[in-house]
Amino acid sequence: MRPVGTQWLLKHYSLPEVVATHRSRIGSRRQTKINSRGEIDDVFPQNYWPGDHALDHVEFLLKYGNLSLDLLEKG
């Protein structure tokens, strides 16, 4: 599965980790898991892939995730 949103931005720009309670990935089917700490792991199907530009992933976060202000500060 490939990272999308926060995880893609962190990897693409080699940014230090940020506190993220919501992680998103692109996979084969839609799935959401919430662990005992309240962290959300979302899997979205291929048609949700936003593209290869940073603003596409920021837009994805605004629609489907949590946009971390810490991430914007580090970017």
Buried (B, 14 or more C-beta within 10 A) or exposed (E): EEBBBBBBBBEBEEBEEBEBEBBBBBBEEEEEEEEEEEEBEBBBEEEBBBEEEEEBBBBBBEEBBBBBEBBEEBE
